[in-house]
């Protein structure tokens, strides 16, 4: 995947995760809340991967 794709998917997963956490709190469902937290963390990791790819590409372009 490209760095842009990683970042977009990361933002989407983070947003969905936040929504699941809110829904879990509202419904008093700790399992849904925990699932949302995991998805949010997955999104954060995807964004970090995309940013890392960008950094490597910039280094290569400078060389």
FENURLIN-V159014 format. One record per residue. RES is the residue in one small letter. NEAR is the number of other ideal C-beta (glycine too) atoms within 8 Angstrom. Layout:
# FENURLIN-V159014
res-><RES/RES>
near-><NEAR/NEAR>
This chain:
# FENURLIN-V159014
res-><x/x/x/x/x/x/x/x/x/x/x/x/x/x/x/x/x/x/x/x/x/x/x/x/x/x/x/x/x/x/x/x/x/x/x/x/x/x/x/x/x/x/x/x/x/x/x/x/x/x/x/x/x/x/x/x/x/x/x/x/x/x/x>
near-><5/6/12/7/9/14/12/8/11/17/10/9/13/13/9/11/16/10/9/13/13/9/11/15/8/6/7/5/8/7/7/12/12/9/10/17/10/9/13/13/9/11/17/10/9/13/13/9/11/14/10/8/11/9/8/8/9/8/8/7/6/5/4>
